[in-house]
Amino acid sequence: MDLQLKNKRAFVSGSTGGIGLAIAKVLAAEGAEVILNGRTQARIDQAISQLKKELPEAKITGIPADFSDPASVESLLNNLNSVDILVNNVGIFTSQSFADTSDADWYRMFEVNVMSGVRLSRALLPGMLTRNWGRILFVSSECAMLVPEDLIAYSTTKAALLAVSRGLAQTTKGSAVTVNTVVPGSTLSEGAERFLQEVAEREQISEAEVAANFFKNVRTTSLIQRFISTEEIANTIAYLSSPLASATNGAAIKLEGGSVPGII
């Protein structure tokens, strides 16, 4: 299927690894000009090199920014110019008890996970509305609804994205600009792979057994009972970024393998 993304310009925050890099790869493969983002130029260069090996003709550049630093974000915005597709993917988390989560932890997660998308959208949405075409995607998480007790602050920030996204979508009424949120479940990113390796080594069992135990004992509500691949998330985001998804606006699309019962 041709997603009609040729000559579209896309920016993906937090895209030097994991879901972000997978999104960038699919968009680039579909012909979009993709701007990567990471905290350092070295990480960006490494990611560009990785993608170019698979997609030598792709148009891929990058701009570094640390989303915990408003001055760094301002510098990014000054160099970003117009964008047709904005994917607000960057995010951080700290696994700890509610009592041990300090004000500084809360503020940093809110700064990166929520304000990154707020600032980028505030800067880029007006241009999309003027040109009467654009796509803004927020990457939330199943934790916005499941809220694990060791991820309360992170889950709160991911729930906030649902409100920001829906509110922004309402400002696009009557235009060809859409704003949506995707809600991934437990995804086999680099972090999840490290988790499986560490537990497997510690408990002297296979990584497959660790994964099976995770869904048997922790993410028990999952219907697919497995980790989701970053490509599965990226494929849906690429579709929602395309002209083919013109009827989807103000939505929260669940990509969590059925772990969240009911309708959002």
Beta strands, then each sheet from edge to edge (+ up, - down):
strand 1: 9-12
strand 2: 33-36
strand 3: 60-62
strand 4: 85-88
strand 5: 134-139
strand 6: 177-184
strand 7: 252-255
sheet 1: 3+ 2+ 1+ 4+ 5+ 6+ 7+
end
